[in-house]
Structure formats: C-alpha cells, structure tokens
C-alpha cells in the first residue's frame, strides 16, 4: 500500500513540475505580447495614419495584451486583423 502512495506522490509531483515549467515556457515564448510602458505608446492617430499610408482603411483600433489590435480593410478589399507593437507600430502578429 505504501508503495502505491509513494508512486502516486511521485507522479503528482512530476505532473506539477511539468505543468509549472510549461507555463514559464509559454510566458517567455509569447512573441505576441508587447511589454511597452503606456507612456511610450504612439497615439491612435499615428496608428491610423500609418495604416492609411499603406492604402488601408482602419475599421477598428483597440488594445490587447499590451499591443494595438487593429482590423483593417486592405487596398485589395481583404479584411485583416493585426497586432502592432505600440511603440514601433511594427506587426507582432497577423491573422486573416
């Protein structure tokens, strides 16, 4: 009986270690998160101007995970969702 308890404890601790290390790895590998202080963000007007300079129509701008998240209509009529670094306005993640 004590052998089973020891095995169960070992499995539980192994699972806990695996889960906690997976969480740490997910945080460090999360390239879509922007860690820019709010004081260093470019204003929404700059975001809109940069996207309109590409010939895109801005449908919406909001913040998400510390990034700007925008919905645009491209010059070819394609709808896109893009996450932008709020300091550089470079794309961090792009989905259709």
Secondary structure, DSSP 4 states (H G I P E B T S, - for coil): -HHHHHHHHHHHHHHHHHHHHHHHHHHHT-TT-----GGGPPPHHHHHHHHHHTTPEEEEEEEETTEEEEEEE-TTS-EEEEEE-TTT--EEEEE-
